[in-house]
Structures are given as structure tokens and as C-alpha cells.
């Protein structure tokens, strides 16, 4: 949740969560313009995982808006508060056996 200060009152602004995604061929997270707030990457403890996020509504092409590799031994890593605008949509590809990612967006 992202706190928003309005008239000295703190409100929370809900972000959409993709849930854990375990895909290697790629997946559409959002097929319209949006904002990528951050992502969390998990490994299986044995294999490194690379997650690439594209500004695209349907394919792993176009502008890369986020890319992170988490080493197997690290188990978890991520990018939070990146707030990257995606004009076309949000498409994610996860490479690495046993890897998952959670994306936060609106």
C-alpha cells in the first residue's frame, strides 16, 4: 500500500498485485497503460532467476522498464518504489527454473 497525504490525513492507495507468477514464455500482466510500482523475485534456492518487464500489452518486446537477476543463494530480491510508467501495458518474462515473481502495479 502506498500512503497518500491529503489534508493532513493519511489514506492508503491500493495497488494491484499480480500474485505469484511462474512463467517462462511470458505473461500479460496488464494490457493497457499503467504504472509499475515494484516487483519481488523469489528463487528456489538452487537456480538464479531473471525477471524482465516490458512496456508492451502482448509480447516480450519493446522498451524494457525493469530487469533484475536474483542469485540462487539470495532466494529473494526485488525493486520497490520504482514507479515506472508503461504506455502500452505490462508484460513479464521469468527465466530460471523454480523462479516466481510478484508485480505491484496500477
Secondary structure, DSSP 8 states (H G I E B T S, - for coil): -EEEEETTEEEEE--EE---B--SS-EEEESS-EEEEEEEEE--SSS-EEEEEES-SSSS-S-EEEEEEE-GGG-EEEEEEEEEEESS-EEEEEESTT-EEEEEE-
